[in-house]
Amino acid sequence: MAFDGTWKIDRNENYEKFMEAMGVGMMKRKLGAHDNLKITIQQNGDKFNVKEASNFRNIEIEFTLGVNFEYSLADGTELSGAWTLEGNKLVGTFTRKDNGKVLKATREIVGDELVQTYLYEGVESKRYFKR
């Protein structure tokens, strides 16, 4: 599948502002902007296995499209939600457990890059990954 592979962060757009909107403290924002994130995605039908490795943590997430699951961000924020496939985009809708606000995320392949977009409280950020 198109998402399969190992993707390494190349650059960010507006990521610190996004983290600020999410309530991440200044020190964690500065570190998070340089997290060296590497994502490995394996898709088997509607099931996904995603490994995230960064300077801060290594986790493995398994999910099925359209099925809610629990997830914690690197700063400890707990979310509940699901990923769906809309055309060639993975679209995630997650609700924060602490305040009930919604975080939207998309992953799509654009050219030779994986583009991950976040939208929270009107603040949009993009992270670009290369294989």
N, C-alpha and C positions, 0 to 999 in steps of 0.2 A: 504494500500500500504506500501511498505518497508520503505519509507521515513517518513511516518506518525509518529508523536510523538514529545516529547519535548526532546531536546538534549542540554546538558550543556558542555561547553568547558572543556576539560581535559588537553590538552597540545598543544604546538605549535612547529613547526620546521621552522626555518629561517624566522619567521614572522617579526622580526624587520628589517631585510635586505630587505624584500619585501616592507614594509612600506617606508623605505628609498628610494628605487627605485621609488616608487609612488610619492615621494616628500613630505612625511609627516615629519614635524619638529621633532627634538629630544624629546621634552617634550611629544608631542602627541604619539610618538612611544613608549616611556617608559610606558605611561598610557595605550595605546592600547594593549600592550603585556599582560596586566593584566585586561582586560575589563570584565571578568566574563560573557561572552556572553552566552545567552541561546536562542536557536532557536526552535520554534514550527512550525512544518510543517503539513499541512493538504492537501491531494491530493484528487481530485474528477475528475476522468478521466484525461483530459489534462489541467485542471485548478488547480492551486496551491495557497494556502494562507500561507504566511510565516510571522511569528511574530518574530522580533528580539528584545531582551531585554538585555541591558548591563548597565554598570556603567554610560554610556554617553548618551544613548538615547533609546527610545522604539519606534519602527516603525512597521507598518504592510504593507506588500506588497502582491498584488494579481497579478498573471500573468497567461497567457495561453501559453503552449508550442509553440514555433515557432513564437510568436507574440512579436514584439519590444515594449519595455516600457522604461520609464525614471526611474532612480534610483540615489540616492545620497549616497555616502559613509559617514561614521561617521565623516570624516574630512572635509566634504562639497564638495568633488570631485563629479562632475555630470557626469553620464554615460547614454548611450543609448544602448540597445541591447536586446537579447532574450536568453531564456533557451530552450534547446532541450533535448530529451531523446535519448541516444545512448546506446542501450542494457539496462543495469541496471544502467547507469550513467546519471546524469543530467549534461549537458554541457552548460555553459554560455559563450557567446562571447559579450563583451561590449566595446564600443568605448568611450574614454574620450572626453567630449565636449570641454575642454580647449586646448588640444594638438593633438587630433585625434589618439592617440596611443591606442592599443588594450589590454584589460585585459581579459584573459581567466580564467574561473573558472570551477571546476567540483565538484560535490557532489556524493559520492557513499557510500554504506554500505559495510564495510569490517569487517567480524565477527560481533561483537556487537557494532561497532563504526560507526559513520558517519564521513567520511574523506572528508574535504573540501580542495581542492588544488587550488592555485592561481598561474598564470604565467604572469609576466609583465616584458617586456624588458629583457628577459633571466633570470630573478630571479624567482625561484620557492619556494613556501612556502606551508606548510600543517598545517591544524588545525584539531585536533581530538576531537570529541564530543562523550559523552556517554549518554544513555537514563537515 
